[in-house]
Amino acid sequence: MTMEPPAAAAAAAAEQPTSVPATDAAVDVATGGGGGGGTSVLSHAFILCPPLARRAGDAATPSALVLLNTPHHDPDLLRMVWHRCSAFRIAADGAANELLAGTHAPRIMHCRSTHTCTVFPPPSRAALPPDDQLRYLPDAVAGDCDSVRPDVAAFYRDAGVPILMDPDQDTTDLQKCLAIVAARQAAVRAALVRRCWRTTHNNTYPPSAPPPPPPLTTPHPMQAGTRWNVVVFGGLGGRLDQEAQNLNALFTWSDRFEHMCILTEDCVTALLPRGTSTVEVCVPYEGRAIGLLPVGGPVASLTTSGLRWDVTAWRTAFGGAISTSNRAAWYDEASRSGGSGHDGSEAAAAVCYPVSVTASDPLVWSSSISAAALVAAWRATL
């Protein structure tokens, strides 16, 4: 379901200029962006291994983060994702509790509404150093606010974080957050169009008048990153009905962003469109276990290349055959040559290993990750 954020949420989170249309189509025409034909490319290097993204020229795309209400057992993985998604960060309702628990040392919290004091987060939970407390403030907390603790909401409100409540029960907290992210992306893109026009036309148009789309025939430096990557952190591994809603969001929201994925401590999951996709698997950090899941309906024909067990013109559907526990063929090649394992031992240089997937219908790609290896590599860069 596609929705627009409530007026208050849009005003607080988007700050969208009114003088320039900010629709995706309008901005794509104005900046020369937008999708095209041919093979699509799926890569999670921007979040799993930024050096690979920089090598491929993809590092300029801004990345946004949506935190879901899922317990995080590795605070360093949360820190890594936080620092790599700096364009916009939003916590979905009860995720604010987990964010505070994972990024703040135990402290006495005072709830203004009940005038009670509690220790939060519990001392038994792993926590980051106290001096990090102001580094992990989201840009907003949004949802129907039935899960965020009153003392947590008070903490973030006192720190200047907007608490955007939307009581609508026909949309999930994730959908509410994605709508706000999309509005913020549109505002940034609209401002980018204005800057491009003023730069290329020597400030010759009135700022209050919407300019026509500038006929840019060559790439402009400010065109980079007009659509965002979006990482949904958490959301898989809990209640099945909520997982189904989160997977459904991949089908209803992926086309609004440059790339959208769900990242957990176990796997990274994204939607592959109909047609041919080249998936750049970041080995040795992911790809030890791969699934191709026909979540949206039967896939009449599926052909792969680059997996341990490839298929050709294969039909996959629930109630029939489903591809799970596959893996990137790189691991078999590395094993024969004495290379690195998934756990990062004998760590070889990270590479993007291409896997080709041709499908008659959209399907979900899920690839296991090694959180320990990712965190170890990230720590080495600090």
SEKEKE-129066 format. One record per residue (C-alpha): residue number from 1; z, x, y; residue in three letters. Coordinates in steps of 0.25 Angstrom, whole numbers, plus 5000, padded with zeros to 4 digits. Layout:
! residues N
     i     pz     px     py    aa
   NUM      Z      X      Y   ALA
...
END
This chain:
! residues 382
     i     pz     px     py    aa
     1   5000   5000   5000   MET
     2   4996   5005   5014   THR
     3   5006   5002   5025   MET
     4   5009   5006   5039   GLU
     5   5023   5010   5043   PRO
     6   5031   5001   5051   PRO
     7   5030   5002   5066   ALA
     8   5043   5010   5068   ALA
     9   5039   5019   5056   ALA
    10   5025   5022   5062   ALA
    11   5031   5024   5076   ALA
    12   5041   5034   5071   ALA
    13   5034   5041   5060   ALA
    14   5019   5041   5065   ALA
    15   5019   5041   5080   GLU
    16   5005   5038   5080   GLN
    17   4996   5039   5092   PRO
    18   4990   5026   5097   THR
    19   4978   5032   5104   SER
    20   4971   5037   5092   VAL
    21   4968   5029   5079   PRO
    22   4976   5036   5068   ALA
    23   4969   5029   5055   THR
    24   4966   5039   5044   ASP
    25   4951   5035   5045   ALA
    26   4951   5037   5061   ALA
    27   4957   5051   5060   VAL
    28   4949   5055   5048   ASP
    29   4936   5052   5056   VAL
    30   4942   5059   5069   ALA
    31   4946   5072   5062   THR
    32   4935   5073   5051   GLY
    33   4946   5070   5040   GLY
    34   4946   5060   5029   GLY
    35   4942   5060   5015   GLY
    36   4929   5064   5009   GLY
    37   4921   5063   4996   GLY
    38   4921   5073   4985   GLY
    39   4933   5079   4976   THR
    40   4947   5077   4981   SER
    41   4957   5088   4981   VAL
    42   4971   5086   4977   LEU
    43   4981   5098   4980   SER
    44   4996   5098   4981   HIS
    45   4996   5113   4986   ALA
    46   5000   5108   5000   PHE
    47   5014   5105   4994   ILE
    48   5015   5113   4981   LEU
    49   5009   5126   4986   CYS
    50   5005   5127   5001   PRO
    51   4998   5141   4999   PRO
    52   4988   5135   4990   LEU
    53   4985   5124   5001   ALA
    54   4984   5134   5012   ARG
    55   4974   5142   5003   ARG
    56   4966   5129   5001   ALA
    57   4966   5126   5016   GLY
    58   4975   5113   5014   ASP
    59   4987   5117   5020   ALA
    60   4984   5111   5034   ALA
    61   4986   5097   5029   THR
    62   5000   5092   5033   PRO
    63   5009   5086   5023   SER
    64   5019   5075   5024   ALA
    65   5031   5072   5015   LEU
    66   5036   5059   5010   VAL
    67   5050   5060   5003   LEU
    68   5053   5049   4992   LEU
    69   5067   5045   4987   ASN
    70   5067   5054   4975   THR
    71   5078   5064   4971   PRO
    72   5074   5079   4974   HIS
    73   5080   5089   4964   HIS
    74   5074   5101   4971   ASP
    75   5077   5101   4986   PRO
    76   5068   5114   4987   ASP
    77   5056   5106   4983   LEU
    78   5059   5095   4993   LEU
    79   5060   5107   5004   ARG
    80   5047   5112   4999   MET
    81   5040   5099   5000   VAL
    82   5046   5096   5014   TRP
    83   5041   5109   5020   HIS
    84   5027   5107   5015   ARG
    85   5026   5093   5020   CYS
    86   5029   5094   5035   SER
    87   5019   5085   5042   ALA
    88   5028   5073   5040   PHE
    89   5040   5070   5031   ARG
    90   5046   5056   5027   ILE
    91   5057   5052   5018   ALA
    92   5056   5039   5011   ALA
    93   5069   5031   5012   ASP
    94   5078   5037   5002   GLY
    95   5071   5050   5001   ALA
    96   5079   5053   5014   ALA
    97   5091   5054   5005   ASN
    98   5085   5064   4996   GLU
    99   5079   5072   5007   LEU
   100   5093   5073   5013   LEU
   101   5099   5076   5000   ALA
   102   5089   5087   4997   GLY
   103   5089   5094   5011   THR
   104   5103   5093   5016   HIS
   105   5116   5099   5011   ALA
   106   5127   5089   5008   PRO
   107   5134   5083   5021   ARG
   108   5143   5072   5025   ILE
   109   5134   5060   5029   MET
   110   5139   5050   5039   HIS
   111   5132   5036   5038   CYS
   112   5133   5029   5051   ARG
   113   5130   5015   5045   SER
   114   5142   5015   5035   THR
   115   5150   5026   5042   HIS
   116   5152   5033   5029   THR
   117   5151   5048   5026   CYS
   118   5144   5053   5013   THR
   119   5140   5066   5007   VAL
   120   5125   5067   5007   PHE
   121   5118   5072   4999   PRO
   122   5127   5074   4987   PRO
   123   5132   5088   4986   PRO
   124   5126   5089   4972   SER
   125   5112   5088   4977   ARG
   126   5104   5101   4980   ALA
   127   5103   5102   4995   ALA
   128   5096   5112   5005   LEU
   129   5104   5120   5015   PRO
   130   5110   5112   5027   PRO
   131   5101   5120   5037   ASP
   132   5089   5113   5031   ASP
   133   5094   5099   5036   GLN
   134   5085   5097   5048   LEU
   135   5073   5103   5041   ARG
   136   5072   5091   5032   TYR
   137   5071   5079   5041   LEU
   138   5060   5070   5037   PRO
   139   5051   5064   5048   ASP
   140   5055   5050   5044   ALA
   141   5063   5042   5033   VAL
   142   5055   5029   5029   ALA
   143   5057   5017   5020   GLY
   144   5064   5005   5018   ASP
   145   5077   5013   5019   CYS
   146   5084   5007   5007   ASP
   147   5087   5020   5001   SER
   148   5090   5030   5012   VAL
   149   5105   5032   5014   ARG
   150   5111   5028   5027   PRO
   151   5117   5041   5029   ASP
   152   5104   5048   5026   VAL
   153   5096   5039   5036   ALA
   154   5107   5042   5046   ALA
   155   5105   5057   5044   PHE
   156   5090   5057   5046   TYR
   157   5091   5047   5057   ARG
   158   5101   5056   5065   ASP
   159   5091   5068   5062   ALA
   160   5080   5060   5069   GLY
   161   5072   5056   5057   VAL
   162   5066   5042   5058   PRO
   163   5071   5032   5048   ILE
   164   5059   5022   5046   LEU
   165   5063   5010   5039   MET
   166   5053   5000   5033   ASP
   167   5059   4989   5025   PRO
   168   5045   4984   5019   ASP
   169   5047   4983   5004   GLN
   170   5032   4982   5001   ASP
   171   5031   4997   5003   THR
   172   5038   5008   4997   THR
   173   5045   5019   5005   ASP
   174   5034   5029   5001   LEU
   175   5024   5019   5007   GLN
   176   5032   5018   5020   LYS
   177   5033   5033   5021   CYS
   178   5018   5035   5018   LEU
   179   5014   5025   5028   ALA
   180   5022   5033   5039   ILE
   181   5016   5046   5034   VAL
   182   5002   5040   5035   ALA
   183   5006   5035   5050   ALA
   184   5011   5049   5053   ARG
   185   4998   5056   5048   GLN
   186   4990   5046   5056   ALA
   187   4997   5049   5068   ALA
   188   4995   5064   5066   VAL
   189   4981   5062   5063   ARG
   190   4978   5054   5075   ALA
   191   4985   5065   5084   ALA
   192   4976   5075   5077   LEU
   193   4964   5067   5081   VAL
   194   4968   5067   5095   ARG
   195   4971   5082   5095   ARG
   196   4957   5085   5089   CYS
   197   4950   5076   5099   TRP
   198   4957   5082   5111   ARG
   199   4955   5096   5106   THR
   200   4940   5095   5103   THR
   201   4937   5086   5116   HIS
   202   4945   5095   5126   ASN
   203   4955   5083   5129   ASN
   204   4944   5075   5134   THR
   205   4949   5061   5130   TYR
   206   4961   5053   5135   PRO
   207   4972   5054   5125   PRO
   208   4975   5039   5126   SER
   209   4961   5036   5121   ALA
   210   4957   5037   5106   PRO
   211   4945   5046   5105   PRO
   212   4934   5044   5095   PRO
   213   4934   5053   5083   PRO
   214   4930   5067   5087   PRO
   215   4917   5072   5080   PRO
   216   4923   5085   5074   LEU
   217   4912   5092   5067   THR
   218   4921   5104   5063   THR
   219   4935   5104   5057   PRO
   220   4945   5104   5069   HIS
   221   4958   5112   5066   PRO
   222   4967   5100   5069   MET
   223   4960   5092   5058   GLN
   224   4968   5098   5048   ALA
   225   4979   5090   5041   GLY
   226   4975   5076   5047   THR
   227   4979   5070   5034   ARG
   228   4992   5073   5027   TRP
   229   4997   5077   5013   ASN
   230   5008   5068   5009   VAL
   231   5019   5072   4999   VAL
   232   5028   5061   4993   VAL
   233   5040   5069   4988   PHE
   234   5047   5062   4976   GLY
   235   5044   5048   4971   GLY
   236   5041   5051   4956   LEU
   237   5051   5052   4945   GLY
   238   5059   5040   4949   GLY
   239   5058   5025   4948   ARG
   240   5044   5021   4942   LEU
   241   5041   5010   4951   ASP
   242   5043   5019   4963   GLN
   243   5035   5030   4957   GLU
   244   5024   5020   4955   ALA
   245   5025   5016   4970   GLN
   246   5024   5031   4974   ASN
   247   5012   5033   4965   LEU
   248   5005   5021   4971   ASN
   249   5007   5027   4985   ALA
   250   4998   5038   4980   LEU
   251   4987   5028   4979   PHE
   252   4990   5020   4991   THR
   253   4993   5032   5001   TRP
   254   4985   5045   4996   SER
   255   4973   5042   5004   ASP
   256   4981   5041   5017   ARG
   257   4984   5056   5016   PHE
   258   4977   5069   5013   GLU
   259   4985   5070   5000   HIS
   260   4997   5063   4995   MET
   261   5006   5067   4983   CYS
   262   5019   5064   4977   ILE
   263   5028   5076   4974   LEU
   264   5040   5077   4965   THR
   265   5048   5088   4959   GLU
   266   5039   5086   4946   ASP
   267   5025   5083   4951   CYS
   268   5015   5080   4962   VAL
   269   5007   5067   4961   THR
   270   4995   5063   4969   ALA
   271   4983   5053   4968   LEU
   272   4969   5058   4964   LEU
   273   4958   5049   4969   PRO
   274   4946   5044   4962   ARG
   275   4936   5055   4960   GLY
   276   4937   5070   4958   THR
   277   4949   5077   4963   SER
   278   4953   5092   4962   THR
   279   4968   5094   4960   VAL
   280   4972   5107   4965   GLU
   281   4985   5110   4956   VAL
   282   4994   5120   4962   CYS
   283   4998   5128   4950   VAL
   284   5008   5133   4946   PRO
   285   5016   5123   4954   TYR
   286   5010   5110   4948   GLU
   287   5001   5105   4937   GLY
   288   5009   5108   4924   ARG
   289   5008   5093   4921   ALA
   290   4998   5084   4927   ILE
   291   4995   5069   4926   GLY
   292   4983   5061   4930   LEU
   293   4989   5046   4931   LEU
   294   4981   5034   4933   PRO
   295   4991   5027   4941   VAL
   296   4982   5018   4949   GLY
   297   4974   5013   4937   GLY
   298   4965   5018   4926   PRO
   299   4956   5030   4928   VAL
   300   4943   5027   4921   ALA
   301   4939   5042   4921   SER
   302   4947   5055   4923   LEU
   303   4942   5069   4922   THR
   304   4950   5082   4925   THR
   305   4947   5097   4925   SER
   306   4958   5107   4926   GLY
   307   4969   5101   4918   LEU
   308   4974   5105   4904   ARG
   309   4969   5092   4898   TRP
   310   4957   5088   4906   ASP
   311   4950   5074   4904   VAL
   312   4936   5069   4906   THR
   313   4932   5055   4909   ALA
   314   4946   5051   4904   TRP
   315   4952   5037   4907   ARG
   316   4966   5036   4911   THR
   317   4975   5024   4913   ALA
   318   4989   5019   4911   PHE
   319   4988   5012   4897   GLY
   320   4979   5023   4893   GLY
   321   4978   5038   4894   ALA
   322   4985   5046   4905   ILE
   323   4985   5061   4908   SER
   324   4999   5067   4909   THR
   325   5005   5080   4906   SER
   326   4992   5087   4909   ASN
   327   4992   5100   4917   ARG
   328   4983   5110   4925   ALA
   329   4975   5119   4916   ALA
   330   4979   5130   4925   TRP
   331   4992   5131   4917   TYR
   332   4984   5133   4904   ASP
   333   4976   5144   4911   GLU
   334   4988   5150   4917   ALA
   335   4996   5150   4903   SER
   336   4984   5157   4897   ARG
   337   4984   5168   4908   SER
   338   4999   5169   4909   GLY
   339   5000   5162   4922   GLY
   340   5011   5154   4929   SER
   341   5018   5142   4923   GLY
   342   5022   5129   4931   HIS
   343   5036   5134   4933   ASP
   344   5031   5145   4942   GLY
   345   5035   5156   4933   SER
   346   5025   5168   4933   GLU
   347   5021   5161   4946   ALA
   348   5006   5163   4948   ALA
   349   4999   5161   4961   ALA
   350   4998   5146   4964   ALA
   351   4984   5140   4963   VAL
   352   4977   5127   4965   CYS
   353   4971   5124   4951   TYR
   354   4960   5113   4952   PRO
   355   4961   5101   4943   VAL
   356   4949   5091   4944   SER
   357   4952   5076   4942   VAL
   358   4940   5066   4942   THR
   359   4945   5052   4941   ALA
   360   4938   5038   4942   SER
   361   4951   5032   4949   ASP
   362   4963   5038   4956   PRO
   363   4974   5043   4948   LEU
   364   4987   5051   4950   VAL
   365   4988   5066   4948   TRP
   366   5002   5071   4945   SER
   367   5005   5086   4943   SER
   368   5019   5092   4939   SER
   369   5025   5103   4949   ILE
   370   5035   5114   4947   SER
   371   5045   5111   4958   ALA
   372   5052   5124   4955   ALA
   373   5040   5133   4956   ALA
   374   5036   5125   4969   LEU
   375   5050   5127   4976   VAL
   376   5050   5142   4971   ALA
   377   5037   5145   4978   ALA
   378   5041   5137   4990   TRP
   379   5054   5145   4991   ARG
   380   5046   5158   4990   ALA
   381   5039   5155   5003   THR
   382   5052   5153   5011   LEU
END
